[in-house]
Each structure stands twice: as structure tokens, then as C-alpha cells.
Amino acid sequence: MPLLLSNEKHKILVQSNFAFMPNFLLPFVCLLGLSCSLSSASAQVVPYPFSKHSQHPDEQLVVQIDSSSLVMDRDMHRYLKMMDSLDVKTMTSRGYRIQIFSAAGPNARKIALEKQAEFLKLYSDGIAYTKWNYPNWVVRLGDFRTHLSALEFHHEIREIYPASFIVKDEIKVD
């Protein structure tokens, strides 16, 4: 069944696609289109649990950190506890160490252990690691979270270990 559309200047003949459809399918197609539009209109978006604000304004918690108190949302407190538990499980973080020795060869491991012992004699409370870093055995010192703290200790030991330098490494978290 063609439709005739007209305005002042043009007359347009439009052929409807529904004209060729059997009569019993037309209500079905209309009902299907209506149900699709209604179902998408009633859909809800569930926010990420940590991105929503607390539903009750009185859901706040006072947290004692050292000598000061902090008021925070319960969701934030739960999130921070979860992140702390993940840090404890991995016990490593990106940080800095000072490398004082690196060598390859048949005696490299023995020399690396000697260098580590030598450092621990000078700094009994220091932390030293000997590890295999292909193709070398290396001795690295400390677990520094910031480059500045590594730099301070590096200035202290630079006369004893003039070839030492600061490297990024996985450090152990207290």
C-alpha cells in the first residue's frame, strides 16, 4: 500500500515495508518492538561497590592512627583494610635498593656472599640481599620506598663502595 507524502514543492511516493507483511505478523512485530523498548528503559545500572557513597550519612568510623584520630567512611575503611591485606600477602612493593657488587663466573656466588658478610659486619642492623640476576650474582642493600631515602644511605656508604649505585627493585614491605 503506497503512501503519498506531499509538501508545497514535492510529491513523494513512499512504499511501506509493512504493506507486504501478512496481517497476522504486524501486531507481533509491533508488540516485539514495544517490549524491547520498555525492557531497556527499565534496566538498572548497579554501581561498583567501592565507588558508591555511603547510604547513611551516620555510617562513619573513627580510626586511631598513632596519636591522631581520623574520621572515614565505612566503605573506605573496608577498602583500605583489603588493600593492606593484599600488601601483607605479597609482602613486596616497588622501591629502591643500592647495588654494591655484581659479577659473573665460577666464583661469583662465593665473592657475593663475602661482600654481603663484609657489609653486615660494618652495619649490623643493615639489610643485604645476595641474588642471582642473570648472568650475574649481585649484592643489594636495603628496602627503600623512596629514591631520596636510598640516596641518603648511598651518600653514607659511597666511600666504602665507590662503584655502588641505586637500582629499582622489589622491596619487602614492613
N, C-alpha and C positions, 0 to 999 in steps of 0.2 A: 504494500500500500504506500505509494509515494506521497511525500508531504510537499506542499508548495509554500515556500517562505518568500516573503517579498518585503522590500522596503521601497523607498521612493525611486531609486535608480535601478535596482536589480531585482530580478525574479530568479530564485534559486530553487531547483528541484532536488530534494533530498530523498534518497532511498533509505528507508529504515531497515536495519538488520532484523528487527523483530517481526517484520512483515512475513518473512519466510519461515518463522518458527511456528511449530504446531501450537494450537491454542492451549493445550494442557501443560506445556512447558513454560509458558510466560509467567504464570503465578509462582511456579517453582523457582525460576531464576530471580524473580523479584524478592521472594522470601529468603533465598540464599544470600543475596546482596545485602538485605536489611539485617539479617542475623550476623553477618561478618562485620558490618559497621558498628552494630551495638556491642558485640563482644570485644572489639578493640577499644571502644570508648570506655568500657568498664574495667579495663585492665589496670592493675596497680603496680607501681614500682616499689620494691622493698629496698630501703637504703642499706648500705653496708653498715654492720652493727657498730663499728667504731666511729663512723662519720656522723651519726645522729647525735643530737644534743639530748641531754637527759630529759626525760619526760616530766619529771617532777623537779621543780626548782630547789626543793629542800634536799635532794639527793646529792649532797656534797660530803666530803670526807676531810677531816683534819689529819694531816700526815706529819709526823715528827721526824725531821731530818737534822741530825746533830743537835744543835741548840736552838734551832728555829722551827717554826710551825708553818705548814703550807696547806691552804685550802684548795682542794681539787675535786673535780667531778668523779663519781664512782667509775664511770666507763674509762676515764683517763687513767685512774689508778689501776684498774684491771689490765689495761693495755700495757702500762709500764711494768707491772709485775710479770706479764707474759714475756715482754722483751728481755727483762732481767733473767728470767728462767732460760730463755734461749741462749743468752750470753754465757750463763753458767754451764750449760750443756756443751757448748762448743769450746769455751774457755780460751778462745783465740780471737784476736782482732787485728786489724791492720795498724801497724805502728812502725817504730824505728829501732834499729839496733846498730851497734858500732862493730864493724868487722876489723879485727886486728891481725888475722892470719888467713892465708889461702895458699894451698899448694896441692900439686898432683904428684903421683909417683908411688913407689912401693913403700916408702917410709913416711908418707904424708900424714897418715892417720896417727901414727906414733908421735910425730912432731906436733900435730894439732892438739893432742891430749896433753903434751908437755907445756905448750903455750897456755892452755886453759888452766892447768895447775899453777903455772907461774903467776898468772893474773890473780887466781884465788888466794895465793899466798900474800900478795900485795893488798888486795881488797877482800878481806874475809867475808864481808857481808854483800859482796857483789854477786851478780848473776852472769854466768858464762855458759854458752852452748857450743858444743862441737857437733857439726853435722856434715853430711855428705851432700854437696851441691855440685852435681855432675859437671865437670870431671874432677872437681877439687874437694878437698876437705877444708872446711872453714871454721874459724872460731869467731863467734859473735857475742857481744856483751849487751846485757840489759834488756829491759822491756819498757821502752819509752813510748808514751802515747803521742807526744808532740815532737816535732823536729827541734824545737827550741830546747826542750829538756835533754834530748840526745846531744845537742850541740854544747850545752853546758858541761856535760860529763866528758865529751870529746876533748874540750879545751883542757880539762884536768889531766887526761891521760896521754895527751899528744906528745909530750916529751919522752914518755916511756915507749910509746908505739907510734913513731913518726909516720909510718905508712898506713895508719888506720884511717877509716872513712865511715860515714854514716850511710846505711842502706835501709830501704823499706823492707819490712818483713812481717810475718805473722808473729804477734807477741802474745804472751799469756796474760790474761786479764785477772786481776785480783778479785 
